[in-house]
């Protein structure tokens, strides 16, 4: 089996990190998780036991500066892991989960063991929202996918998150500088960062995030809730092959190494076969 590591960086984000450790720990083994806490003022939570978790000096004070520094840092850590014996490194935020389709009957490690990764591969991105009037506030007591059923097939979250050699991720893992991307079949990135109206409102009150310039970004991302609430959800299994093909072939004029879907807003309902995974 291939040796596979997962890396992330967090700040004041135990809600998502707890779920991240549970999921990737079960899929890859906790000893293959590398978690960096952004700032020496942070505290490593007890649920990180068994992982490689450490505090590092805070990177940047403004969102753009901080993101560039964060991804440079994580790219260097990933390069060191690859040089140290790992075959693949997964780089994701704490609210992102890379999931092989359950119909395959494989864990993430088993799926990636059977894929030939030359430089990097991407999972097809799905950005979850909250269908207001149907889905209540999120709780920590149940799996996310018992509580949320709708997502936008989002080019923003089709990221080259899995690398097989030292490369430089762009901000947010959204691209690899100087490289194209390949979208793997039956592999998905589920993004849960903006899937709850109350949590978004609470983030607007977070002085640390506001000081870094996150307010505009959070307002923009909150649109997913509106789209999921207002637009008709399409059948997942019918639409996903088209979306993968479109994102593989189409590029925005300003970034040839990012996917595009002609700005089409595609909302799908997630099949029940996924519901117990996260």
DAMOUR-V664609 format. One record per backbone hydrogen bond with DSSP energy under -1.0 kcal/mol. CO is the residue of the C=O (numbers start at 0). NH is the residue of the N-H. If there is no record, write none. Layout:
BEGIN
<<CO | NH> <CO | NH>>
END
This chain:
BEGIN
<<2 | 86> <2 | 87> <4 | 89> <5 | 33> <6 | 91> <7 | 35> <9 | 37> <12 | 16> <13 | 17> <15 | 19> <16 | 20> <17 | 21> <18 | 22> <19 | 23> <20 | 24> <21 | 25> <22 | 26> <23 | 27> <24 | 28> <28 | 31> <29 | 32> <31 | 5> <32 | 51> <33 | 7> <34 | 53> <35 | 9> <36 | 38> <36 | 55> <38 | 41> <44 | 47> <45 | 48> <47 | 50> <50 | 52> <51 | 34> <53 | 36> <55 | 38> <61 | 65> <62 | 66> <63 | 67> <64 | 68> <65 | 69> <66 | 70> <67 | 71> <68 | 72> <69 | 73> <70 | 74> <71 | 75> <72 | 76> <73 | 77> <74 | 78> <75 | 79> <76 | 80> <77 | 81> <78 | 82> <79 | 83> <80 | 85> <81 | 84> <87 | 4> <88 | 162> <89 | 6> <92 | 95> <94 | 191> <96 | 189> <98 | 187> <100 | 103> <101 | 104> <106 | 110> <107 | 111> <108 | 112> <110 | 113> <111 | 114> <118 | 163> <120 | 161> <121 | 183> <123 | 188> <125 | 190> <126 | 151> <129 | 131> <130 | 133> <130 | 134> <142 | 145> <143 | 146> <143 | 147> <148 | 269> <149 | 128> <150 | 267> <151 | 126> <151 | 153> <153 | 156> <154 | 157> <156 | 158> <158 | 160> <160 | 90> <161 | 120> <162 | 88> <167 | 176> <169 | 172> <170 | 173> <174 | 169> <175 | 178> <181 | 121> <185 | 100> <186 | 123> <187 | 98> <188 | 125> <189 | 96> <190 | 127> <191 | 194> <195 | 199> <196 | 200> <197 | 201> <198 | 202> <199 | 203> <202 | 205> <205 | 209> <206 | 210> <208 | 213> <209 | 212> <211 | 62> <213 | 217> <214 | 218> <215 | 219> <216 | 220> <217 | 221> <219 | 222> <220 | 223> <221 | 224> <222 | 226> <223 | 227> <224 | 228> <225 | 229> <226 | 230> <233 | 268> <234 | 238> <235 | 239> <238 | 242> <239 | 243> <240 | 244> <241 | 245> <242 | 246> <243 | 247> <244 | 248> <245 | 249> <249 | 259> <251 | 254> <254 | 257> <260 | 263> <263 | 265> <265 | 152> <266 | 233> <267 | 150> <270 | 273> <271 | 274> <273 | 276> <277 | 143>>
END
